[in-house]
Structures are given as structure tokens and as C-alpha cells.
Amino acid sequence: MKVYKSTDELSKELAEVKDTLKGFKKLVEVQKQEIQELKKYVSEDIKNKNLLHGYRKVIEDISSQVRK
């Protein structure tokens, strides 16, 4: 036995689905921004690690020259 919904009920359900879709779209936007920020932090972290490694190498070279 099928139960048919009225036009008003279908309109309300459609409005709820549209609101839910808007919410998901906003969530996707926010997550994309967060991913970009995290990528930026990862890039900065790699840059800082490379700088640290370079400084460490320079210090080791200077220390070995001083010891000679």
C-alpha cells in the first residue's frame, strides 16, 4: 500500500534537502580552506627543517676548521 505525500509535505522535504545541501557545500569550502592552511604549514615546516639542516652543516664545518 503506497502512501502519497501532499504537495506541502514534499515542498518542506525539498526545502530541508536544499538547506542540507547548502550546509554541505559550506562545509566543503571550509575544509578546502583548512587543507590549504595545512599545506602552507607543512611547506613552512619543510623549509625550516632544511634551514636547520643547512645551519647545522655550517656549524659542523666551522667547528671542524677551528679544531684543525
C-alpha positions as CSV (number, residue, x, y, z in Angstrom):
1,M,0.0,0.0,0.0
2,K,1.6,3.3,-1.1
3,V,1.4,6.4,1.0
4,Y,1.3,9.6,-1.0
5,K,2.6,12.8,0.4
6,S,0.9,16.1,-0.1
7,T,2.5,19.0,-2.1
8,D,3.1,20.9,1.1
9,E,5.0,17.9,2.7
10,L,7.0,17.4,-0.5
11,S,7.9,21.1,-0.6
12,K,9.0,21.0,3.1
13,E,11.2,18.0,2.4
14,L,12.7,19.6,-0.7
15,A,13.5,22.8,1.3
16,E,15.2,20.7,4.0
17,V,17.2,18.8,1.4
18,K,18.2,22.1,-0.2
19,D,19.3,23.5,3.2
20,T,21.3,20.3,3.9
21,L,23.0,20.7,0.6
22,K,23.9,24.3,1.3
23,G,25.3,23.2,4.6
24,F,27.4,20.5,2.9
25,K,28.7,23.0,0.3
26,K,29.7,25.4,3.1
27,L,31.5,22.5,4.9
28,V,33.4,21.6,1.8
29,E,34.5,25.3,1.4
30,V,35.7,25.4,5.0
31,Q,37.6,22.1,4.7
32,K,39.3,23.3,1.4
33,Q,40.5,26.4,3.3
34,E,41.7,24.3,6.2
35,I,43.6,22.0,3.7
36,Q,45.2,25.0,2.1
37,E,46.3,26.3,5.5
38,L,47.7,22.9,6.5
39,K,49.6,22.6,3.2
40,K,51.1,26.1,3.9
41,Y,52.2,25.0,7.4
42,V,53.7,21.8,6.0
43,S,55.6,23.8,3.4
44,E,56.9,26.2,6.1
45,D,57.9,23.2,8.3
46,I,59.9,21.6,5.4
47,K,61.6,25.0,4.7
48,N,62.5,25.4,8.4
49,K,63.9,21.8,8.6
50,N,66.0,22.5,5.5
51,L,67.3,25.7,7.0
52,L,68.1,24.0,10.3
53,H,70.0,21.2,8.4
54,G,72.0,23.8,6.5
55,Y,72.8,25.8,9.6
56,R,73.9,22.6,11.4
57,K,76.1,21.7,8.5
58,V,77.7,25.2,8.5
59,I,78.3,24.9,12.3
60,E,79.9,21.5,11.9
61,D,82.2,22.8,9.1
62,I,83.3,25.8,11.1
63,S,83.8,23.6,14.2
64,S,86.0,21.2,12.2
65,Q,88.0,24.1,10.8
66,V,88.5,25.6,14.3
67,R,89.7,22.3,15.6
68,K,92.5,22.0,13.0
